[in-house]
Amino acid sequence: MDYKKSKAPVNTVTRNIMDLCRDTDNIYESVAIIAKRANQISGQIKEDLSKKLAEFASYNDSLEEVFENREQIEISRYYEKLPKPTLLATQEFIEDKVYWRDPSRENPLFD
C-alpha cells in the first residue's frame, strides 16, 4: 500500500466526535478500532522500511567506518514525511475503508 497517496493529513486535524461514532454509536469503540488499525499500519510501515534499509546494511565490525548512503537517507526522509499511522487509520475509518465487526452483536447466544 502506498501511504503517500492517502488523503490523510500530515498534521493533526480537529475531528467532529459525531463523525467518528457514526457507525459504532460509541466513541470509545471507534477509538479502539482506529487504534488497532493504526497498530497494523505502523507494523506494515516498519516492515517496509526495514526491508528497504536491509539492502544497505553493512556488516563490518569496525565502528570507526560510518558510511553515508544517499539512497538510504532518501528512503528515511520519505518515511519521515508520511502521515502518522493514527492519522492514516482515522482517515480510513472516516472513509469506511476499515472492516470491523462486533461478535457480541452478531451472535444470538449472547442476547
Summary of the structure (lengths in Angstrom):
residues: 111
radius of gyration: 19.3
end to end distance: 39.1
largest distance: 66.6
contacts: 226
relative contact order: 0.20
helix: 58%
strand: 0%
